[in-house]
Amino acid sequence: MKRMLALLFVVALSFTVISGCASQSAVKQLQADRDAMMQRMDALEQKQIDTAKDCEDAARRAEAAADRAEAMADKCESIFMKQMKK
């Protein structure tokens, strides 16, 4: 009876060790997946920062173009008013 109990204990212990090893490999796989996901997130964050900078540059150019258009409109208006006075 003691030998059967000892054998059962050894079998249970071996299953526990094997399942622990399987769990460690699953944990390692999950950590690798997490690291890959973090790298992708970092790349996306950098891409978003670059896109935001591009948008800011485009907004500045658009504002400058609007200022130039307003200046041209003022100039055209002054020329028109001079012509109307004649």
Buried (B, 14 or more C-beta within 10 A) or exposed (E): EEEEEEEEEEEEEEEEEEEEEEEEEEEEEEEEEEEEEEEEEEEEEEEEEEEEEEEEEEEEEEEEEEEEEEEEEEEEEEEEEEEEEE
